[in-house]
Amino acid sequence: MRLSELLGADVVDAAGGPLGRVTDVRLAQTGPVGTGVLAQFVVESLLVSPRNTGSLFGYERRHDQGPALLRAVVRALHRNAVTVPWDAVAEWDVVRRRVTVARGHDPRPPEAA
């Protein structure tokens, strides 16, 4: 799998309802970095936003990131972004570029679901 295949993919709940698009992919290192050997990484979670405005440029991670005005705009655009753990992914359709979240793992708050 390539990260470019996941970024921008549509994300739907188990019933097929839209949750948004993948705007970022969080990785976890699975082994130590050795000499001459590259470390292996696995997908840990997906950041899913209802807006398709591109990357968050790290503005969702740090409160002191970049100029305040730009930080405020990016955060406002992505205020409803949710994190979907990779183990909550039921299906990843490479051809249709669609990720389906397993039943019972809807990342939206109860009032938004």
N, C-alpha and C positions, 0 to 999 in steps of 0.2 A: 504494500500500500504506500502511496505517496501522499504527503500532506496536501499537495495541490488538488488531489481528488476529493478531499474532505472539505477544504475551505470553500465556502459559498454554497455547499450542498444544502438542500431543503431538509428540514427536520420536522417530522410529524409524530403525533401521538399514536397509540395503538389503534385508535379508531380512524386514523387518517387525517385528523385535524391538524392544521399548521401550527407549529411552535415558533418557527423562524428559520434563520439560516446560520450555518456554522461560521462564526467570525474569528474564532481562535481555537487552537488545539493545544492542550496541555500534555506534556510528555513526562515520563518518569524513567530515569536511568535504571536499567536492570542489572548492570554489572559494572565492575571497576574498569577504568580506562587503563589498559596495559600498553606497554611499549610495542608499537607496530600493530596493535589491534584496536579497532574503533569500539567504543562503548555501544551497547545496544540500548535502544529506547523503545518503550511501549506507550501507546496512547492511554493516558490516565483519565482525561475528561475532555468534553467539548464545551466551548462557550457559545451559546446560541442566543442570537438577538433577533427581535422582530424586524429590525431595520437592516437593510443591505447597503450600509454606507462604508463598508470596508473595515479595515483593522482598527482596533482600539488604541494601538500604539502604546500599550502599557498603562493607559490612563485609568483602567479599572483596578490596577494593582497597588498604586502608590498615591497617597493623598497630596504629595508635594511634586508630582510629575508635571513638568513643563509650565508654560504660561497659564495663569489662572483662567483667562478668558477661553482659551482653547480647551483646557481641561473641563470647564463648565459645559461647553458646547458638546464635546464628545460624551460626557457623562449623561447629559440630557437626552441625546439621541439614543443612547443604549441603556437607559434607566430600567428597562424591563428585561435585560439580558439575564439568562439563567445558565447554570452549569449543569451539564448532563454527564454523570459518571459513565465511563466506557462500558462498565458491566451492566448498565441499564439499557444499552443499545440492543434491540431485538434483531434488527436487520440493517444491513448496509448494502444498498443497491448501487453498484458502481456505474452501471449503464444509465440509470435514471438520475443519478447523483442525489439519492434520497436516503436519509437515515430515519429509521423507525424506532421510537422509544418503546420499551416493553410496557405492557399493561401493569399498572400499579407503581410506575416510576415516573409519573408526570412531574416535571420539575417546577411547574407553575404553582404559585400559592393557591390554596383551596378556593378563594374567592375569584381567581382569574381562570381557573380550569373549567 
